[in-house]
Amino acid sequence: MEEFLLIMRHEDGKKVASPEQIQTWMKQTMDWIGGIAAQNKFVSGTGLLFDDAKVVRLNNVVTNGPFGDIKETIGGFIIVKAESVNEAVEFAKGCPVLQGEGNSMEVRKIAKGDGIH
């Protein structure tokens, strides 16, 4: 079994939702993760905050970020165990982040300690 990173991408991380909407999304997300965990395929994960974010570039140039240059932001990620990328994609399809217009899920296989394979 391999491990895959499921990255939650928000088209516009600056959009502000109501506290009630955030609470609804958090419950949906916890239910989604709970369904993966019930199959013993959840490894770990977390949401990412937008405050106190910085971007470090070549020559040690530091900017407030990630909003300076891009509209899309990463809102969080989880790591799952799956038999294949297709199984990991099926987990990603259930993520509540996909309810937001323009949002997406990126699925990436995690390299083992011996390098990419």
Residue pairs with C-beta under 8 A, 6 or more apart in sequence:
1 81
1 82
1 83
2 81
2 82
2 83
2 84
2 109
2 110
3 43
3 79
3 80
3 81
3 82
3 109
3 110
4 79
4 80
4 81
4 82
4 85
4 88
4 107
4 108
4 109
4 110
5 77
5 78
5 79
5 106
5 107
5 108
5 109
5 110
6 45
6 77
6 78
6 79
6 80
6 88
6 91
6 92
6 95
6 105
6 106
6 107
7 74
7 77
7 105
7 106
7 107
7 108
8 74
8 75
8 76
8 77
8 95
8 97
8 103
8 105
9 72
9 73
9 74
9 75
9 97
9 103
9 104
9 105
9 106
10 72
10 73
10 74
10 75
10 97
10 100
10 103
11 71
11 72
11 100
11 101
11 102
11 103
11 104
12 71
12 72
12 73
12 102
13 50
13 66
13 67
13 71
13 72
13 73
13 75
14 50
14 67
17 25
25 96
25 97
25 99
28 96
29 95
29 96
29 97
32 94
32 95
32 96
33 42
33 45
33 78
35 94
36 42
36 78
36 80
36 91
40 81
41 80
41 81
41 82
41 91
42 78
42 79
42 80
42 81
43 78
43 79
43 80
43 81
44 78
44 79
45 76
45 77
45 78
45 79
46 76
46 77
47 75
47 76
48 74
48 75
48 76
48 77
50 67
50 73
53 64
53 65
53 66
53 67
54 62
54 63
54 64
54 65
55 62
55 63
55 64
55 65
55 66
55 68
55 69
56 62
57 63
63 69
66 73
66 74
67 73
75 97
79 110
80 88
80 91
82 88
82 91
85 107
85 109
88 107
88 109
89 107
92 105
92 107
93 105
95 105
97 103
97 105
98 104
98 105
111 117
